[in-house]
Amino acid sequence: MADSKPDQVSEEQQQLFCSELPPKVNSFGYWVWKKGPLKRSLPLLQMQMIFILGAIHMFHSGLKRFGVPMLISEILAGILLGQSGLGRIDEVQMFMTVDSQHIIGTLGIFGYTLFMFLIGVKMDMSMISTTGKKALAVGILSLVAPLIITLPVAVVLWQAWINHGSYFPYIAVTHCLTPFPVIASLLADLKILNSELGRLALSSAIVSDLFSIFLTIATIVAKTGGQVSKERAMINMISSVVFLLVVVYVLRPAMFWVVAQTPEGRPVKNAYLYAIILGLFFCGLSSDFFGQYSIFGAFIFGLTVPDGPPLGSALVEKLESLLSLVLMPIFMVTCAMRANLWWVPSREMLDDALANFIILFVSLIAKVGACYIPLVRYCNMARKDALALGLIMCAKGNVNVATQSFVKDSGLYDDKVFGILLAGTALNAGFVPFLVKKLYDPSRKYAGYQKRNIMHCKHNSELRILACVHEQDGVTSIINLLNASNPNRDNPISIYVLHLIELVGRASPVFISHDIQKRTVSNHSYSEHIILAMNRYQRSHEGGATAHVFTAISPPKLMHEDTCTLALNKLAVFIVIPFHRKWNYISGSLESDEQRIRNFNCSVLDMAPCSIGILVDRGQLGRSASKSVFIAVIFLGGNDDRESLAYATRMASGANVSLTVAHLLPMEDKKTNGWENILDDESIKDIKHGNVGFEGVNYIQKVVKDGPQTALAVRSMANEYDLIIVGRRQGLESSLTSGLTEWSEYPELGTLGDLLAASDLESNPSVLVVQQQRKL
């Protein structure tokens, strides 16, 4: 079939093919119909999908170990199956014929339409109003500065060197764009989505992308105005404005009405989801009618859906898997299949390739410079961080490939030039993540230059504690621990509660600082019960405790970043994190076992800038029939045990606290560290001789032979106390724990913590496993 624009396509590119009408979908088998099942559309589509998805995973299985992104595997698969590779072989052309590619191509563009819709759903528009001056400046400069520098270069190359390079200005514009989906995907792959640099990059990308959208709309309107009458161009422009007004004043309020009709914690009704899907198709069709691509309408409609639960997350959960695993890979491969890298190197083509890479290189340098110079000179950002941010803003991905493909469809350049552009995009997608990894290490900021632990806090100084909760009812365990910590005017506590929520249905992480002083709580608050509980706690300990509540919505793999960053910013000396297993307080049976929480705990233990405590809440702490709280510290020696003793000593200042320190000593002291023994003796000296100044502090000394005797001694104490505090003691070898380490189920709890958290333990004391600050 000839192209609809023969004046823009050479005779060699035009092809004539015939289609059988009515179209045949199903095959009756090879033996019934000798032309073969691949002559029917459904078997042919299935065969194409098998080859496409198989080729992608064949490449990615070998490349992923080198950190190569999936996009490069998709491009390589397209080149392999397209006219630059196996598509030149007759046997392969049998199932990759020209008249069959419109089916798989339509499926691919449908997937890209859904992709842009979900990008709109995930995009948090509230970030625009809260974007700081730094992100606003970076977002604008990263688009405007490259345009100002690259466009003149493209025009000079066209006018002075490549006479047929009329498409160079369009190429320059596409290189200057900063697609938000590409930046968000890159940050997620690098696991810096909610780091300080990642948040700045996301905010800047939103600003830049919105300016890019307006620039793209203006370009399409201008291009349409040159091809149709002025009246038709005016109608298209008015239609676009009317569509945007309907979206803002009709569809957006309708989405909030759907959210209001959905009870908290209940799923969105399927009828609402069906209506939204129909609205997606209608908006895509409408944008086609007034001269815009259908993806424009889908993206704008996606922006009307409130991100996150319940509506945004419901749509993402239903569409994301099919889209990311099947439809988008097919779209990327079908785009790459149309690139032609099989050309004889001629002077003309080499000049084209060199000119295109000059434009790409100039745009990259201009964009990096536009980010680097202001951030280093005026914002005092570290040079490596500023350079990493500039490279992130230069990243290219699936949106860039799609844009280049659409521009090719408009007839501005042929498949050979498209192949050159595709190669440049692949090189960018491979090198940018590698360079960013080398330049930016988010964990280095957690390395402390001062001691942030309880043991080195000044006497009667404010104790800053950061407590993490994953569910709102988890705040009860934290309050019980805080009550046992004896907050008063002489020993004040400043508690920072961080509510961690999994990121679903939005692209950018969210960090909210709640005002605990407000008496009213928003109906849409993510942490309403936590805010109310901490408000009551603060009022009940007037002058002795101050409470602050934060909400962090981020991917589970990156939640530790929010935790460690908040601890660093608030100068916390102790982080309390919940154990990943939860028991029923009445029956004692296991209720939940969350592996993602365990992974989070292990990450915090590795990266925390201060001391940490893992709280194993078995229901005993805060639920004793008497008002007294019975606490025990099992002291074997070492940094962690000294830290746990320091915390317990602070607790013992309370009149209702009874503290017992059980000092376990080995029967034979061989090859012990003399300096460590001196530190242990110094820390326990006052308690041993009764000089702590508090009543209700008891000291017990036991000599044990080996690990089994230690286990018996520890288990015999479990029934007598509400809370038992132990040190993690990672990496410390001692005859006191010999033979126990090999049986530990949860190494993050240490030997004694694992023993006390065992399921076969008949009693149910709460356990606090302490690790002293490591990052020094």
PyMOL commands that set and color helices and strands:
alter all, ss='L'
color gray80, all
select helices_A, chain A and resi 6-8+37-39+41-66+70-81+86-88+90-93+101-122+126-130+133-160+168-176+180-190+196-227+230-261+270-289+294-303+311-337+347-378+383-393+398-409+415-439+442-446+472-484+528-540+556-569+595-607+639-651+674-688+707-720+735-737+741-743+747-756
alter helices_A, ss='H'
color red, helices_A
select strands_A, chain A and resi 463-469+493-502+510-514+545-554+574-578+581-583+590-593+611-616+629-635+657-666+697-704+723-727+766-771
alter strands_A, ss='S'
color yellow, strands_A
deselect
rebuild
show_as cartoon
